[in-house]
Amino acid sequence: MIARRNFFSTIRSAVLLAAVLVLGSSVAVGQADKKEKKPTAKPKKMILFDGKTLKGWKKTNFGGEGEVKVEKSTIFMDFGSSLTGITSTRKDLPTTNYELSYEAMRLDGFDFFAAVTFPVGKSHVTFVNGGWGGSVTGISSIDGFDASENETGTFFDYKNKKWYKFRIRITDERMQCFVDDKKVINAEYKDRTIGTRIEADLSKPLGFATWETKGAVRKIEIRMLTPAEVAATNKPDE
């Protein structure tokens, strides 16, 4: 009788041990799966234009502005006297360590067709594309000097009815601007005075504008820079 009890007791112990081992194995596998399925951190991206409406934007009340409309996934800004533009109504825009990208085209006219005003730390500046008669590209303003007067000013030959891809990178130290992936500006602004011309104040915190020119803009996005991209952007040109 005692032997029988011992036999059944041994079986129960073995079954219990097996159950514990299976449970432990399942937990371990589950934990491993969780680790494997953990998503990789990706830079935050903000789609600022939905391609259909002006949601998140408003027509800028410059006075004398032309028509603004959305067609074919594009925002069209007509001739104004002198400025026409749009301004973002969002309150969650980053101020540093970000990249702003968009595509723009000059449809008609001879001046800037998508000058963009954007936040830089506690201030704002404007990236002018094709100002002062059509070719000056640069930042307004640095130490009180416009793009035509400071070291960021450069000449770029824009063609009408051609899309251009623009990218602007901002860190706590430096701002970089690219046209069709060609770096045209790499300016250190730390410990310098930056700001906008009075005409661009209505474009804050983020806005696009044309000057006596018909322009178009699309694919407006902002994404946060990775630590490696911030470090790379802060390096001066050799």
Contacts in CASP RR format, 6 or more apart in sequence:
PFRMAT RR
TARGET T0000
AUTHOR 0000-0000-0000
METHOD contacts of the structure
MODEL  1
MIARRNFFSTIRSAVLLAAVLVLGSSVAVGQADKKEKKPTAKPKKMILFD
GKTLKGWKKTNFGGEGEVKVEKSTIFMDFGSSLTGITSTRKDLPTTNYEL
SYEAMRLDGFDFFAAVTFPVGKSHVTFVNGGWGGSVTGISSIDGFDASEN
ETGTFFDYKNKKWYKFRIRITDERMQCFVDDKKVINAEYKDRTIGTRIEA
DLSKPLGFATWETKGAVRKIEIRMLTPAEVAATNKPDE
43 223 0 8 1.000
43 224 0 8 1.000
43 225 0 8 1.000
43 226 0 8 1.000
44 223 0 8 1.000
44 224 0 8 1.000
45 221 0 8 1.000
45 222 0 8 1.000
45 223 0 8 1.000
45 224 0 8 1.000
46 92 0 8 1.000
46 93 0 8 1.000
46 221 0 8 1.000
46 222 0 8 1.000
46 223 0 8 1.000
47 220 0 8 1.000
47 221 0 8 1.000
48 56 0 8 1.000
48 88 0 8 1.000
48 90 0 8 1.000
48 206 0 8 1.000
48 220 0 8 1.000
48 221 0 8 1.000
48 222 0 8 1.000
49 57 0 8 1.000
49 75 0 8 1.000
49 217 0 8 1.000
49 218 0 8 1.000
49 219 0 8 1.000
49 220 0 8 1.000
51 70 0 8 1.000
51 73 0 8 1.000
51 74 0 8 1.000
51 218 0 8 1.000
52 70 0 8 1.000
52 73 0 8 1.000
53 70 0 8 1.000
54 68 0 8 1.000
54 70 0 8 1.000
54 75 0 8 1.000
54 86 0 8 1.000
56 88 0 8 1.000
56 89 0 8 1.000
56 90 0 8 1.000
57 75 0 8 1.000
57 86 0 8 1.000
57 87 0 8 1.000
57 88 0 8 1.000
57 89 0 8 1.000
58 86 0 8 1.000
58 87 0 8 1.000
58 89 0 8 1.000
59 65 0 8 1.000
59 68 0 8 1.000
59 85 0 8 1.000
59 86 0 8 1.000
60 83 0 8 1.000
60 84 0 8 1.000
60 85 0 8 1.000
60 86 0 8 1.000
60 87 0 8 1.000
60 202 0 8 1.000
60 203 0 8 1.000
60 207 0 8 1.000
60 209 0 8 1.000
61 202 0 8 1.000
62 82 0 8 1.000
62 83 0 8 1.000
62 84 0 8 1.000
62 85 0 8 1.000
62 199 0 8 1.000
62 202 0 8 1.000
62 209 0 8 1.000
63 83 0 8 1.000
64 80 0 8 1.000
64 81 0 8 1.000
64 82 0 8 1.000
64 83 0 8 1.000
65 80 0 8 1.000
65 83 0 8 1.000
65 84 0 8 1.000
65 85 0 8 1.000
66 77 0 8 1.000
66 78 0 8 1.000
66 79 0 8 1.000
66 80 0 8 1.000
66 81 0 8 1.000
66 84 0 8 1.000
67 76 0 8 1.000
67 78 0 8 1.000
67 84 0 8 1.000
68 75 0 8 1.000
68 76 0 8 1.000
68 77 0 8 1.000
68 78 0 8 1.000
68 84 0 8 1.000
68 85 0 8 1.000
68 86 0 8 1.000
69 75 0 8 1.000
69 76 0 8 1.000
70 76 0 8 1.000
73 218 0 8 1.000
74 216 0 8 1.000
74 217 0 8 1.000
74 218 0 8 1.000
75 86 0 8 1.000
75 208 0 8 1.000
75 216 0 8 1.000
75 217 0 8 1.000
75 218 0 8 1.000
76 107 0 8 1.000
76 214 0 8 1.000
76 215 0 8 1.000
76 216 0 8 1.000
77 84 0 8 1.000
77 85 0 8 1.000
77 86 0 8 1.000
77 113 0 8 1.000
77 114 0 8 1.000
77 208 0 8 1.000
77 209 0 8 1.000
77 210 0 8 1.000
77 214 0 8 1.000
77 215 0 8 1.000
77 216 0 8 1.000
77 217 0 8 1.000
78 84 0 8 1.000
78 214 0 8 1.000
78 215 0 8 1.000
79 108 0 8 1.000
79 109 0 8 1.000
79 210 0 8 1.000
79 212 0 8 1.000
79 213 0 8 1.000
79 214 0 8 1.000
80 210 0 8 1.000
80 212 0 8 1.000
81 212 0 8 1.000
82 211 0 8 1.000
82 212 0 8 1.000
83 199 0 8 1.000
83 209 0 8 1.000
83 210 0 8 1.000
83 211 0 8 1.000
84 209 0 8 1.000
84 210 0 8 1.000
85 203 0 8 1.000
85 207 0 8 1.000
85 208 0 8 1.000
85 209 0 8 1.000
85 210 0 8 1.000
86 207 0 8 1.000
86 208 0 8 1.000
87 202 0 8 1.000
87 203 0 8 1.000
87 204 0 8 1.000
87 206 0 8 1.000
87 207 0 8 1.000
88 205 0 8 1.000
88 206 0 8 1.000
88 207 0 8 1.000
90 205 0 8 1.000
90 206 0 8 1.000
93 119 0 8 1.000
93 205 0 8 1.000
93 206 0 8 1.000
93 222 0 8 1.000
94 119 0 8 1.000
94 222 0 8 1.000
94 224 0 8 1.000
95 119 0 8 1.000
95 120 0 8 1.000
95 121 0 8 1.000
95 122 0 8 1.000
95 170 0 8 1.000
96 120 0 8 1.000
96 121 0 8 1.000
96 170 0 8 1.000
96 171 0 8 1.000
96 172 0 8 1.000
97 170 0 8 1.000
97 171 0 8 1.000
97 172 0 8 1.000
97 224 0 8 1.000
97 225 0 8 1.000
97 230 0 8 1.000
98 169 0 8 1.000
98 170 0 8 1.000
98 222 0 8 1.000
98 223 0 8 1.000
98 224 0 8 1.000
98 225 0 8 1.000
99 167 0 8 1.000
99 168 0 8 1.000
99 169 0 8 1.000
99 170 0 8 1.000
99 222 0 8 1.000
99 223 0 8 1.000
99 224 0 8 1.000
99 225 0 8 1.000
99 229 0 8 1.000
100 116 0 8 1.000
100 118 0 8 1.000
100 167 0 8 1.000
100 168 0 8 1.000
100 170 0 8 1.000
100 206 0 8 1.000
100 220 0 8 1.000
100 221 0 8 1.000
100 222 0 8 1.000
101 165 0 8 1.000
101 166 0 8 1.000
101 167 0 8 1.000
101 168 0 8 1.000
101 219 0 8 1.000
101 220 0 8 1.000
101 221 0 8 1.000
101 222 0 8 1.000
101 223 0 8 1.000
102 114 0 8 1.000
102 116 0 8 1.000
102 165 0 8 1.000
102 166 0 8 1.000
102 208 0 8 1.000
102 217 0 8 1.000
102 218 0 8 1.000
102 219 0 8 1.000
102 220 0 8 1.000
102 221 0 8 1.000
103 163 0 8 1.000
103 164 0 8 1.000
103 165 0 8 1.000
103 166 0 8 1.000
103 217 0 8 1.000
103 218 0 8 1.000
103 219 0 8 1.000
104 113 0 8 1.000
104 114 0 8 1.000
104 129 0 8 1.000
104 163 0 8 1.000
104 164 0 8 1.000
104 166 0 8 1.000
104 208 0 8 1.000
104 215 0 8 1.000
104 216 0 8 1.000
104 217 0 8 1.000
104 218 0 8 1.000
105 113 0 8 1.000
105 114 0 8 1.000
105 161 0 8 1.000
105 162 0 8 1.000
105 163 0 8 1.000
105 164 0 8 1.000
105 215 0 8 1.000
105 216 0 8 1.000
105 217 0 8 1.000
106 113 0 8 1.000
106 114 0 8 1.000
106 158 0 8 1.000
106 159 0 8 1.000
106 160 0 8 1.000
106 161 0 8 1.000
106 162 0 8 1.000
106 213 0 8 1.000
106 214 0 8 1.000
106 215 0 8 1.000
107 113 0 8 1.000
107 160 0 8 1.000
107 161 0 8 1.000
107 214 0 8 1.000
107 215 0 8 1.000
107 216 0 8 1.000
108 160 0 8 1.000
108 213 0 8 1.000
108 214 0 8 1.000
108 215 0 8 1.000
109 160 0 8 1.000
109 212 0 8 1.000
109 213 0 8 1.000
109 214 0 8 1.000
110 133 0 8 1.000
110 134 0 8 1.000
110 212 0 8 1.000
110 213 0 8 1.000
111 130 0 8 1.000
111 131 0 8 1.000
111 132 0 8 1.000
111 133 0 8 1.000
111 134 0 8 1.000
111 210 0 8 1.000
111 211 0 8 1.000
111 212 0 8 1.000
111 213 0 8 1.000
112 128 0 8 1.000
112 129 0 8 1.000
112 130 0 8 1.000
112 131 0 8 1.000
112 134 0 8 1.000
112 209 0 8 1.000
112 210 0 8 1.000
112 211 0 8 1.000
112 213 0 8 1.000
113 129 0 8 1.000
113 130 0 8 1.000
113 158 0 8 1.000
113 210 0 8 1.000
113 213 0 8 1.000
113 214 0 8 1.000
113 215 0 8 1.000
113 216 0 8 1.000
114 129 0 8 1.000
114 166 0 8 1.000
114 208 0 8 1.000
114 209 0 8 1.000
114 210 0 8 1.000
114 215 0 8 1.000
114 216 0 8 1.000
114 217 0 8 1.000
115 126 0 8 1.000
115 127 0 8 1.000
115 128 0 8 1.000
115 129 0 8 1.000
115 131 0 8 1.000
115 200 0 8 1.000
115 208 0 8 1.000
115 209 0 8 1.000
115 210 0 8 1.000
115 211 0 8 1.000
116 126 0 8 1.000
116 127 0 8 1.000
116 166 0 8 1.000
116 168 0 8 1.000
116 203 0 8 1.000
116 206 0 8 1.000
116 207 0 8 1.000
116 208 0 8 1.000
116 209 0 8 1.000
117 124 0 8 1.000
117 125 0 8 1.000
117 126 0 8 1.000
117 196 0 8 1.000
117 200 0 8 1.000
117 203 0 8 1.000
117 204 0 8 1.000
117 205 0 8 1.000
117 206 0 8 1.000
117 207 0 8 1.000
117 209 0 8 1.000
118 124 0 8 1.000
118 125 0 8 1.000
118 126 0 8 1.000
118 127 0 8 1.000
118 168 0 8 1.000
118 170 0 8 1.000
118 205 0 8 1.000
118 206 0 8 1.000
118 207 0 8 1.000
119 170 0 8 1.000
119 204 0 8 1.000
119 205 0 8 1.000
119 206 0 8 1.000
120 170 0 8 1.000
120 175 0 8 1.000
120 189 0 8 1.000
120 194 0 8 1.000
121 170 0 8 1.000
121 172 0 8 1.000
123 194 0 8 1.000
123 195 0 8 1.000
124 194 0 8 1.000
124 195 0 8 1.000
124 196 0 8 1.000
124 200 0 8 1.000
124 204 0 8 1.000
124 205 0 8 1.000
125 139 0 8 1.000
125 140 0 8 1.000
125 141 0 8 1.000
125 142 0 8 1.000
125 175 0 8 1.000
125 194 0 8 1.000
125 195 0 8 1.000
125 196 0 8 1.000
126 139 0 8 1.000
126 140 0 8 1.000
126 141 0 8 1.000
126 147 0 8 1.000
126 196 0 8 1.000
126 197 0 8 1.000
126 200 0 8 1.000
126 203 0 8 1.000
127 137 0 8 1.000
127 138 0 8 1.000
127 139 0 8 1.000
127 166 0 8 1.000
127 168 0 8 1.000
127 177 0 8 1.000
127 185 0 8 1.000
128 136 0 8 1.000
128 137 0 8 1.000
128 138 0 8 1.000
128 139 0 8 1.000
128 140 0 8 1.000
128 147 0 8 1.000
129 137 0 8 1.000
129 138 0 8 1.000
129 156 0 8 1.000
129 158 0 8 1.000
129 164 0 8 1.000
129 166 0 8 1.000
129 179 0 8 1.000
130 136 0 8 1.000
130 137 0 8 1.000
130 156 0 8 1.000
130 158 0 8 1.000
131 137 0 8 1.000
131 147 0 8 1.000
131 148 0 8 1.000
131 211 0 8 1.000
132 147 0 8 1.000
132 148 0 8 1.000
134 158 0 8 1.000
135 155 0 8 1.000
135 156 0 8 1.000
135 157 0 8 1.000
135 158 0 8 1.000
136 147 0 8 1.000
136 148 0 8 1.000
136 153 0 8 1.000
136 154 0 8 1.000
136 155 0 8 1.000
137 147 0 8 1.000
137 153 0 8 1.000
137 154 0 8 1.000
137 155 0 8 1.000
137 156 0 8 1.000
137 177 0 8 1.000
137 179 0 8 1.000
137 184 0 8 1.000
137 185 0 8 1.000
138 147 0 8 1.000
138 150 0 8 1.000
138 152 0 8 1.000
138 153 0 8 1.000
138 154 0 8 1.000
138 177 0 8 1.000
138 184 0 8 1.000
138 185 0 8 1.000
139 147 0 8 1.000
139 150 0 8 1.000
139 152 0 8 1.000
139 153 0 8 1.000
139 175 0 8 1.000
139 177 0 8 1.000
139 185 0 8 1.000
139 187 0 8 1.000
139 194 0 8 1.000
140 146 0 8 1.000
140 147 0 8 1.000
140 195 0 8 1.000
140 196 0 8 1.000
140 197 0 8 1.000
140 200 0 8 1.000
141 147 0 8 1.000
141 150 0 8 1.000
141 194 0 8 1.000
141 195 0 8 1.000
141 196 0 8 1.000
141 197 0 8 1.000
142 150 0 8 1.000
142 151 0 8 1.000
142 152 0 8 1.000
142 187 0 8 1.000
142 189 0 8 1.000
142 192 0 8 1.000
142 193 0 8 1.000
142 194 0 8 1.000
142 195 0 8 1.000
143 150 0 8 1.000
143 192 0 8 1.000
143 193 0 8 1.000
143 194 0 8 1.000
144 150 0 8 1.000
144 193 0 8 1.000
144 195 0 8 1.000
146 197 0 8 1.000
147 153 0 8 1.000
151 187 0 8 1.000
152 177 0 8 1.000
152 185 0 8 1.000
152 187 0 8 1.000
153 185 0 8 1.000
154 184 0 8 1.000
154 185 0 8 1.000
156 179 0 8 1.000
156 184 0 8 1.000
158 164 0 8 1.000
164 179 0 8 1.000
164 180 0 8 1.000
165 178 0 8 1.000
165 179 0 8 1.000
165 180 0 8 1.000
165 181 0 8 1.000
166 177 0 8 1.000
166 178 0 8 1.000
166 179 0 8 1.000
167 177 0 8 1.000
167 178 0 8 1.000
167 181 0 8 1.000
168 175 0 8 1.000
168 176 0 8 1.000
168 177 0 8 1.000
168 178 0 8 1.000
169 175 0 8 1.000
169 176 0 8 1.000
169 177 0 8 1.000
169 178 0 8 1.000
169 225 0 8 1.000
169 229 0 8 1.000
169 233 0 8 1.000
171 225 0 8 1.000
171 230 0 8 1.000
171 233 0 8 1.000
171 234 0 8 1.000
172 190 0 8 1.000
173 188 0 8 1.000
173 189 0 8 1.000
173 190 0 8 1.000
173 234 0 8 1.000
174 186 0 8 1.000
174 187 0 8 1.000
174 188 0 8 1.000
174 189 0 8 1.000
174 190 0 8 1.000
174 233 0 8 1.000
174 234 0 8 1.000
174 236 0 8 1.000
175 185 0 8 1.000
175 187 0 8 1.000
175 189 0 8 1.000
176 183 0 8 1.000
176 185 0 8 1.000
176 186 0 8 1.000
176 187 0 8 1.000
176 233 0 8 1.000
177 183 0 8 1.000
177 184 0 8 1.000
177 185 0 8 1.000
178 184 0 8 1.000
183 237 0 8 1.000
186 236 0 8 1.000
186 237 0 8 1.000
188 236 0 8 1.000
196 203 0 8 1.000
196 204 0 8 1.000
200 209 0 8 1.000
203 209 0 8 1.000
208 217 0 8 1.000
225 233 0 8 1.000
END
